[in-house]
């Protein structure tokens, strides 16, 4: 919410809406970057890690937010963008001046090839070559994202020390956790070897499309280097000095599930999430396979799942199409919240918001502007939260930075709060119900075979064993419960479209669900 009329949400606006967040029963909020920035990539290009950009408020506002959240029992996680800075950061402004200044080796600089071309074939995730020429040094600098986001040289121990000191600044201020943006991008291959080409039939990835030249390579050398592991251990050692503080790494690599398992260990990150469920593919088989692969690789870590975030099309539209209804919106929240691990719910998911149609002339996202119309960018999931049915949905008294679409206005939080059958009240009920189920909070997970678009698995803790069956399809489906499920007792109160059990046949309505406690001691 925007409190000063400039059309951009701010920290005081978060404070004003924290009661809504608390009503959901969530444990924490993750706030995207609010640090000083020229906003070339909406704050993911940081110019000062230790101050709040005036666009969002002040350090005092952040301290008030932290105090209010803690008073409501909500922990606060902040985004930390460690792998790169803005080109307006004081470190880079000094580094680019010459090859012999105190910050000369703080970024990834490289000489051109004899013909003046970049040092290797690395490509930027946001399109085009990942190198930008700096005439003052007569060298190229690396940018894995925008050219205005130069990559730090983490091979320099001074960079690592300064980065950890910036993290410490916020931990000392009282933050409860860090969401670590692109955490596997901190290190690059010292030898600057070319990335190998990727065959045409394999040019698919998470977070980028096949028409992006980034898809043409295996990214073996510009990220996910072995040197990152000792740095993560140093970061964890710092976090361990602050009891209860946690880390959540965003991981996008050639094999994100394997990297997540490698990064999330007792001496590295507490949690990690990838883009594996942020895809267009929506099937029981795909979800089962994805979770089982991570479970097999992650022998000692704790996963975190997300099906929506600020970088991908909203899940209701991505997986349900333009005519998806509230039943799917409720089921998707239940789905991700029933898997083993922590969960990130993106703002507006609790309202079942569809992807917004943003016309080209209103786009703000440089990624979308560059790849329009094949890829329309990320603005469709970033439009303002609709709080009420008034002008600009109660988000701002001014002109919002992105337009509020009519379908969002009709799904505003105030209207849904008054409707007992709304997505909002369904999500509230489900999250509070989940909190009373030990097996869903902390239990193991084991999938069982189920027909078609039924997803079935067992969650088991020391005190509870629950069979979960979810119907991902818009049609009614039945299945015969296996022998071990005889005597299962439905667990009621989740407020989803509920399946019925007749003898051993389980019938589920469209986008329905069934949770049942199982007798212990059976397979």
C-alpha positions as CSV (number, residue, x, y, z in Angstrom):
1,X,0.0,0.0,0.0
2,X,1.1,3.5,-0.8
3,X,0.7,6.0,2.0
4,X,2.1,9.2,0.5
5,X,0.3,9.4,-2.9
6,X,3.3,8.8,-5.1
7,X,1.7,5.6,-6.5
8,X,4.4,3.2,-5.1
9,X,3.9,1.0,-2.1
10,X,6.0,1.8,0.9
11,X,7.1,0.6,4.3
12,X,4.4,2.6,6.2
13,X,1.9,1.0,3.8
14,X,3.1,-2.5,4.9
15,X,2.7,-1.4,8.6
16,X,-0.9,-0.3,7.8
17,X,-1.8,-3.7,6.3
18,X,0.0,-6.0,8.7
19,X,-3.3,-6.8,10.5
20,X,-4.5,-8.4,7.2
21,X,-1.3,-10.5,7.1
22,X,-1.6,-11.5,10.7
23,X,-5.2,-12.6,10.0
24,X,-3.9,-15.3,7.6
25,X,-2.0,-17.0,10.4
26,X,1.4,-16.8,8.6
27,X,4.6,-16.9,10.5
28,X,6.7,-14.3,8.6
29,X,6.7,-11.8,5.8
30,X,9.4,-11.5,3.2
31,X,9.8,-7.9,1.9
32,X,11.4,-7.3,-1.4
33,X,14.3,-4.8,-1.6
34,X,13.7,-1.4,-0.1
35,X,17.3,-0.2,-0.1
36,X,18.6,2.9,-1.9
37,X,18.6,2.2,-5.6
38,X,18.1,3.9,-9.0
39,X,15.4,1.3,-9.5
40,X,16.5,0.0,-12.8
41,X,15.4,-3.5,-11.6
42,X,12.9,-2.4,-8.8
43,X,15.5,-2.4,-6.0
44,X,17.4,-5.5,-7.0
45,X,20.1,-3.0,-8.1
46,X,21.3,-1.8,-4.7
47,X,23.2,1.5,-4.4
48,X,23.4,1.4,-0.6
49,X,22.8,-1.8,1.4
50,X,22.4,0.1,4.7
51,X,19.7,2.7,4.0
52,X,16.1,2.8,2.9
53,X,15.3,4.4,-0.4
54,X,13.2,7.6,0.1
55,X,10.7,6.0,-2.4
56,X,9.9,3.5,0.4
57,X,10.4,5.5,3.5
58,X,13.1,5.8,6.1
59,X,15.2,3.6,8.5
60,X,12.8,4.7,11.3
61,X,9.9,3.4,9.2
62,X,11.6,0.1,8.9
63,X,12.2,0.0,12.7
64,X,8.5,0.7,13.3
65,X,7.6,-2.0,10.8
66,X,9.8,-4.5,12.6
67,X,8.3,-3.6,16.0
68,X,4.7,-3.8,14.8
69,X,5.3,-7.1,13.0
70,X,6.9,-8.6,16.2
71,X,4.0,-7.3,18.3
72,X,1.7,-9.3,16.0
73,X,3.9,-12.4,16.2
74,X,5.1,-12.0,12.6
75,X,8.8,-12.4,11.8
76,X,10.4,-10.2,9.2
77,X,12.6,-11.5,6.4
78,X,14.4,-9.0,4.1
79,X,15.8,-9.5,0.6
80,X,19.6,-9.5,0.3
81,X,21.0,-9.2,-3.2
82,X,24.6,-10.3,-2.7
83,X,25.9,-11.3,-6.1
84,X,25.7,-7.8,-7.7
85,X,25.1,-4.2,-7.0
86,X,23.9,-1.2,-8.9
87,X,26.4,0.6,-11.1
88,X,25.6,3.6,-8.9
89,X,27.0,1.9,-5.7
90,X,30.1,3.7,-4.3
91,X,32.1,0.5,-4.6
92,X,31.5,0.3,-8.4
93,X,31.9,4.0,-9.0
94,X,35.4,3.7,-7.5
95,X,36.2,0.4,-9.1
96,X,35.5,1.5,-12.7
97,X,37.9,4.5,-12.5
98,X,41.1,2.6,-12.9
99,X,42.9,-0.8,-12.6
100,X,44.8,0.2,-9.4
101,X,42.3,1.9,-7.0
102,X,41.4,0.2,-3.7
103,X,38.2,-1.3,-5.2
104,X,39.7,-2.2,-8.5
105,X,39.3,-5.9,-7.9
106,X,35.9,-5.8,-6.2
107,X,34.0,-6.5,-9.4
108,X,34.5,-9.0,-12.2
109,X,36.7,-7.3,-14.7
110,X,38.3,-8.9,-17.8
111,X,40.5,-7.9,-20.7
112,X,39.0,-8.1,-24.2
113,X,40.0,-10.6,-26.7
114,X,42.7,-9.4,-29.2
115,X,39.9,-8.4,-31.6
116,X,38.2,-6.3,-28.9
117,X,35.3,-8.6,-28.3
118,X,34.2,-9.8,-24.8
119,X,36.4,-12.3,-23.0
120,X,34.0,-15.2,-23.4
121,X,30.5,-16.2,-24.6
122,X,28.5,-15.7,-21.4
123,X,25.0,-14.3,-21.8
124,X,22.9,-12.2,-19.5
125,X,19.7,-13.6,-18.1
126,X,17.9,-10.4,-19.2
127,X,19.1,-10.8,-22.8
128,X,22.3,-10.2,-24.8
129,X,25.9,-10.4,-23.9
130,X,26.8,-10.5,-20.2
131,X,29.7,-8.1,-20.6
132,X,29.8,-4.2,-20.8
133,X,32.8,-2.2,-21.9
134,X,34.3,0.4,-19.5
135,X,36.6,2.8,-21.4
136,X,38.4,4.2,-18.3
137,X,39.8,0.7,-17.6
138,X,39.7,-0.6,-21.2
139,X,38.1,-3.7,-19.8
140,X,34.8,-5.4,-19.7
141,X,32.8,-6.0,-16.5
142,X,30.4,-8.9,-16.0
143,X,26.7,-8.5,-15.5
144,X,24.6,-11.6,-15.2
145,X,21.4,-9.5,-15.2
146,X,21.1,-5.9,-16.4
147,X,24.1,-4.0,-17.6
148,X,23.5,-1.6,-14.6
149,X,23.9,-4.6,-12.2
150,X,27.7,-5.3,-12.2
151,X,28.7,-8.6,-10.6
152,X,30.8,-8.5,-7.5
153,X,34.1,-10.5,-7.4
154,X,33.5,-12.9,-4.6
155,X,36.9,-14.4,-5.2
156,X,38.2,-11.3,-3.4
157,X,38.0,-12.0,0.4
158,X,37.5,-8.3,1.0
159,X,34.2,-8.5,-0.9
160,X,33.1,-11.4,1.1
161,X,33.9,-9.6,4.4
162,X,32.2,-6.4,3.3
163,X,29.1,-8.4,2.2
164,X,28.9,-10.2,5.5
165,X,29.2,-6.9,7.4
166,X,26.3,-5.5,5.4
167,X,24.2,-8.6,6.4
168,X,25.3,-8.1,10.0
169,X,24.0,-4.5,9.9
170,X,20.4,-5.8,9.4
171,X,20.7,-8.7,11.9
172,X,21.9,-6.2,14.5
173,X,18.8,-4.2,13.7
174,X,16.6,-7.1,14.5
175,X,15.6,-8.8,11.3
176,X,14.6,-12.4,11.6
177,X,15.7,-13.8,8.3
178,X,17.2,-13.2,4.9
179,X,15.8,-14.1,1.5
180,X,19.0,-14.5,-0.6
181,X,18.4,-13.4,-4.2
182,X,20.2,-15.5,-6.9
183,X,22.5,-16.9,-4.2
184,X,24.2,-19.3,-6.6
185,X,25.4,-16.4,-8.7
186,X,28.0,-15.1,-6.3
187,X,31.0,-16.8,-7.8
188,X,32.2,-17.1,-11.4
189,X,34.7,-19.4,-13.0
190,X,38.1,-17.8,-12.5
191,X,39.3,-19.0,-15.8
192,X,36.4,-17.4,-17.6
193,X,35.8,-20.5,-19.7
194,X,33.1,-20.4,-22.4
195,X,29.8,-22.0,-21.5
196,X,29.0,-25.0,-23.8
197,X,26.2,-24.7,-26.3
198,X,22.8,-26.3,-25.4
199,X,21.0,-28.4,-28.1
200,X,17.9,-26.7,-29.6
201,X,15.6,-29.4,-28.1
202,X,16.9,-28.7,-24.6
203,X,16.6,-24.9,-24.6
204,X,14.1,-24.7,-21.8
205,X,14.7,-23.3,-18.4
206,X,13.2,-21.9,-15.3
207,X,12.8,-18.1,-15.3
208,X,13.6,-17.5,-19.0
209,X,12.1,-18.5,-22.3
210,X,13.4,-20.3,-25.3
211,X,13.7,-17.1,-27.4
212,X,16.2,-15.7,-24.9
213,X,19.8,-16.3,-25.9
214,X,20.5,-17.3,-22.3
215,X,18.7,-20.5,-23.1
216,X,21.3,-21.4,-25.8
217,X,23.9,-22.4,-23.2
218,X,24.6,-24.7,-20.3
219,X,25.5,-22.2,-17.5
220,X,28.4,-24.2,-16.1
221,X,30.8,-21.4,-15.6
222,X,29.0,-18.1,-14.8
223,X,27.2,-19.4,-11.7
224,X,27.0,-22.3,-9.2
225,X,30.7,-22.5,-8.6
226,X,32.2,-24.8,-5.9
227,X,33.8,-21.7,-4.1
228,X,30.3,-20.7,-3.2
229,X,29.9,-23.4,-0.6
230,X,32.6,-22.1,1.8
231,X,31.0,-18.6,1.5
232,X,27.6,-20.1,2.5
233,X,29.2,-21.7,5.5
234,X,30.7,-18.3,6.5
235,X,27.2,-16.8,6.1
236,X,25.7,-19.5,8.2
237,X,28.3,-19.0,10.9
238,X,27.2,-15.4,11.1
239,X,23.5,-16.3,11.2
240,X,24.2,-18.8,14.0
241,X,25.2,-15.9,16.2
242,X,21.6,-14.6,16.1
243,X,19.3,-17.3,17.6
244,X,16.3,-17.9,15.5
245,X,17.5,-16.0,12.4
246,X,17.1,-17.9,9.2
247,X,18.1,-18.0,5.5
248,X,16.1,-18.8,2.4
249,X,18.1,-19.1,-0.8
250,X,16.7,-18.5,-4.3
251,X,18.4,-21.1,-6.5
252,X,18.3,-21.3,-10.3
253,X,20.9,-23.5,-11.9
254,X,21.2,-26.2,-14.5
255,X,19.9,-28.7,-11.9
256,X,18.2,-26.5,-9.3
257,X,17.0,-29.4,-7.2
258,X,20.5,-30.9,-6.9
259,X,21.9,-27.5,-6.1
260,X,19.2,-26.9,-3.5
261,X,20.1,-30.1,-1.8
262,X,23.8,-29.2,-1.8
263,X,23.1,-25.7,-0.5
264,X,20.6,-26.5,2.3
265,X,22.5,-28.4,5.0
266,X,23.0,-27.8,8.8
267,X,26.1,-25.7,8.1
268,X,24.9,-23.8,5.0
269,X,21.4,-22.4,4.2
270,X,18.4,-23.2,6.4
271,X,16.0,-23.3,3.4
272,X,16.1,-23.1,-0.4
273,X,13.6,-22.8,-3.1
274,X,13.8,-23.1,-6.9
275,X,11.7,-22.4,-9.9
276,X,10.7,-26.0,-10.3
277,X,7.0,-25.4,-9.3
278,X,7.0,-22.0,-10.9
279,X,6.5,-23.5,-14.3
280,X,3.7,-23.9,-16.8
281,X,3.6,-27.7,-16.3
282,X,0.8,-28.6,-14.0
283,X,0.2,-32.3,-13.5
284,X,0.1,-34.7,-10.6
285,X,2.9,-36.6,-12.2
286,X,5.1,-33.6,-12.6
287,X,4.5,-32.3,-9.0
288,X,5.1,-35.8,-7.6
289,X,8.3,-36.2,-9.6
290,X,9.6,-32.8,-8.6
291,X,9.1,-33.3,-4.9
292,X,10.4,-36.9,-5.0
293,X,13.6,-35.8,-6.7
294,X,14.3,-33.2,-4.1
295,X,13.4,-35.5,-1.3
296,X,15.8,-38.1,-2.7
297,X,18.6,-35.6,-3.0
298,X,18.0,-33.6,0.2
299,X,18.9,-36.1,2.9
300,X,19.4,-33.6,5.8
301,X,17.9,-30.3,4.7
302,X,14.6,-28.5,4.9
303,X,12.9,-27.5,1.7
304,X,10.7,-24.5,0.9
305,X,8.1,-24.5,-1.9
306,X,6.5,-21.7,-3.9
307,X,4.1,-21.8,-6.8
308,X,3.9,-18.1,-7.3
309,X,6.3,-15.2,-6.8
310,X,7.1,-11.8,-8.3
311,X,8.9,-13.3,-11.3
312,X,6.3,-15.6,-12.8
313,X,2.7,-15.5,-14.0
314,X,0.3,-16.0,-11.2
315,X,-0.5,-19.6,-10.5
316,X,-4.3,-19.4,-10.9
317,X,-3.8,-18.2,-14.5
318,X,-0.7,-20.2,-15.2
319,X,-2.3,-23.5,-14.2
320,X,-5.9,-22.8,-14.5
321,X,-6.2,-20.6,-17.6
322,X,-8.4,-17.5,-18.0
323,X,-11.6,-19.2,-16.6
324,X,-10.1,-20.6,-13.4
325,X,-12.4,-20.3,-10.5
326,X,-12.1,-19.8,-6.7
327,X,-12.0,-23.6,-6.1
328,X,-8.7,-23.9,-7.9
329,X,-7.3,-20.9,-6.0
330,X,-8.1,-22.5,-2.7
331,X,-6.8,-25.9,-3.8
332,X,-3.4,-24.4,-5.0
333,X,-2.8,-22.9,-1.6
334,X,-3.7,-26.2,0.1
335,X,-1.4,-28.1,-2.4
336,X,1.7,-26.1,-1.7
337,X,0.9,-25.9,2.1
338,X,0.6,-29.7,2.3
339,X,4.0,-30.5,1.0
340,X,6.9,-31.1,3.3
341,X,8.8,-27.9,4.0
342,X,8.2,-24.2,4.5
343,X,6.0,-22.3,2.1
344,X,6.1,-18.9,0.4
345,X,2.7,-17.5,-0.5
346,X,2.9,-14.5,-2.8
347,X,0.8,-11.4,-2.0
348,X,-2.6,-11.8,-3.6
349,X,-2.6,-15.6,-3.6
350,X,-4.9,-15.4,-0.6
351,X,-7.4,-13.5,-2.9
352,X,-7.0,-15.9,-5.8
353,X,-5.9,-13.1,-8.1
354,X,-5.4,-13.9,-11.8
355,X,-2.5,-12.6,-13.9
356,X,-3.2,-9.0,-14.8
357,X,-3.1,-7.9,-18.5
358,X,-0.8,-4.9,-18.6
359,X,-0.6,-3.1,-21.9
360,X,2.8,-2.4,-23.4
361,X,2.5,1.3,-22.9
362,X,2.1,0.7,-19.1
363,X,5.0,-1.8,-18.7
364,X,7.7,-1.0,-16.2
365,X,9.7,-4.2,-16.3
366,X,12.8,-3.9,-18.5
367,X,12.7,-7.7,-19.0
368,X,9.2,-7.6,-20.5
369,X,9.9,-4.5,-22.6
370,X,13.0,-6.2,-24.1
371,X,11.2,-9.4,-25.0
372,X,7.7,-8.1,-25.8
373,X,5.4,-9.5,-27.2
374,X,6.7,-13.1,-26.9
375,X,7.4,-12.6,-23.2
376,X,5.3,-9.9,-21.5
377,X,7.5,-9.5,-18.5
378,X,6.7,-9.8,-14.8
379,X,4.4,-6.8,-14.4
380,X,1.3,-8.9,-14.7
381,X,1.9,-10.4,-11.3
382,X,3.2,-7.2,-9.7
383,X,0.2,-5.0,-9.9
384,X,-1.1,-3.3,-6.7
385,X,-2.8,-5.2,-4.0
386,X,-6.6,-4.5,-4.2
387,X,-7.7,-3.6,-0.7
388,X,-11.2,-2.2,-1.4
389,X,-13.6,-1.3,-4.2
390,X,-12.7,2.3,-4.3
391,X,-10.5,4.3,-6.7
392,X,-7.3,2.4,-7.4
393,X,-8.5,-0.3,-5.0
394,X,-7.5,1.6,-1.9
395,X,-3.8,1.1,-2.9
396,X,-3.0,4.8,-3.4
397,X,-4.5,8.2,-3.5
398,X,-2.4,9.0,-6.5
399,X,-1.7,7.2,-9.8
400,X,-0.5,3.7,-9.2
401,X,2.8,2.6,-10.7
402,X,1.0,-0.2,-12.5
403,X,-2.7,-0.1,-13.4
404,X,-5.2,-2.0,-11.2
405,X,-7.1,-4.4,-13.5
406,X,-10.9,-4.7,-13.2
407,X,-10.9,-8.4,-12.2
408,X,-8.6,-7.5,-9.3
409,X,-10.9,-4.7,-8.2
410,X,-13.8,-7.2,-8.1
411,X,-11.7,-9.5,-5.9
412,X,-10.6,-6.9,-3.4
413,X,-9.8,-7.9,0.2
414,X,-12.6,-5.9,1.8
415,X,-15.2,-7.5,-0.3
416,X,-13.8,-11.0,0.2
417,X,-13.5,-10.5,4.0
418,X,-17.3,-10.1,4.1
419,X,-18.0,-13.2,2.1
420,X,-17.7,-16.4,4.2
421,X,-17.2,-18.5,1.0
422,X,-14.5,-16.3,-0.5
423,X,-11.0,-17.4,-1.4
424,X,-9.6,-15.1,1.4
425,X,-11.7,-16.7,4.1
426,X,-11.0,-20.2,2.7
427,X,-7.3,-19.6,2.8
428,X,-7.5,-18.1,6.3
429,X,-9.4,-21.2,7.5
430,X,-7.0,-23.6,5.8
431,X,-3.9,-22.0,7.2
432,X,-5.2,-22.0,10.7
433,X,-6.4,-25.6,10.3
434,X,-3.0,-26.6,9.0
435,X,-1.3,-25.1,12.0
436,X,-3.1,-27.7,14.2
437,X,-1.9,-30.7,12.1
438,X,1.6,-31.8,13.2
439,X,2.0,-34.1,10.3
440,X,1.5,-31.2,7.8
441,X,3.8,-28.9,9.7
442,X,6.7,-31.2,10.3
443,X,6.1,-34.7,9.0
444,X,7.8,-36.8,6.4
445,X,6.2,-37.2,2.9
446,X,5.7,-40.4,0.8
447,X,3.6,-40.4,-2.4
448,X,1.3,-43.2,-3.3
449,X,-0.1,-44.1,-6.8
450,X,-3.4,-42.4,-7.8
451,X,-5.2,-42.2,-11.1
452,X,-5.1,-39.2,-13.5
453,X,-4.9,-35.8,-11.9
454,X,-5.2,-37.0,-8.3
455,X,-2.1,-36.3,-6.2
456,X,-1.9,-38.6,-3.1
457,X,0.7,-38.7,-0.4
458,X,1.2,-39.6,3.3
459,X,2.5,-37.0,5.8
460,X,3.7,-38.6,9.0
461,X,5.0,-37.1,12.3
462,X,5.6,-38.7,15.6
463,X,2.0,-37.9,16.7
464,X,0.0,-38.0,13.5
465,X,-0.3,-39.9,10.2
466,X,-2.3,-38.2,7.4
467,X,-3.3,-39.3,3.9
468,X,-3.7,-36.4,1.6
469,X,-5.6,-36.7,-1.7
470,X,-6.0,-33.6,-4.0
471,X,-7.9,-33.5,-7.2
472,X,-6.1,-31.1,-9.5
473,X,-8.7,-31.4,-12.3
474,X,-11.9,-29.5,-12.9
475,X,-13.9,-32.8,-13.0
476,X,-15.0,-35.2,-10.3
477,X,-12.7,-38.2,-9.8
478,X,-12.8,-41.4,-7.7
479,X,-10.2,-43.8,-6.5
480,X,-10.1,-46.9,-4.4
481,X,-8.1,-46.5,-1.2
482,X,-5.3,-49.0,-0.7
483,X,-5.5,-51.6,2.0
484,X,-3.4,-49.7,4.5
485,X,-5.9,-46.9,4.4
486,X,-8.8,-49.0,5.8
487,X,-10.1,-47.3,8.9
488,X,-9.0,-43.8,7.8
489,X,-10.9,-41.1,9.6
490,X,-11.5,-37.8,7.7
491,X,-9.9,-34.7,9.2
492,X,-12.4,-31.9,8.9
493,X,-12.2,-28.2,9.1
494,X,-10.0,-27.4,6.1
495,X,-12.9,-25.7,4.3
496,X,-11.9,-27.1,0.8
497,X,-14.4,-28.8,-1.4
498,X,-14.4,-32.1,0.5
499,X,-14.2,-35.6,-0.8
500,X,-16.4,-38.4,0.5
501,X,-15.4,-41.9,1.6
502,X,-17.8,-44.7,1.0
503,X,-16.3,-48.0,2.2
504,X,-13.0,-47.9,0.4
505,X,-14.0,-45.7,-2.5
506,X,-13.0,-42.0,-2.2
507,X,-14.9,-39.6,-4.4
508,X,-13.5,-36.1,-4.9
509,X,-15.4,-33.1,-6.5
510,X,-13.7,-30.8,-9.0
511,X,-10.6,-29.3,-7.3
512,X,-11.6,-31.2,-4.1
513,X,-9.5,-32.5,-1.3
514,X,-9.6,-35.2,1.3
515,X,-7.4,-35.4,4.4
516,X,-7.7,-38.5,6.6
517,X,-5.8,-39.8,9.7
518,X,-4.5,-43.3,9.1
519,X,-4.0,-46.1,11.6
520,X,-0.4,-46.2,12.7
521,X,1.8,-49.2,12.1
522,X,0.5,-50.1,8.5
523,X,2.5,-49.6,5.3
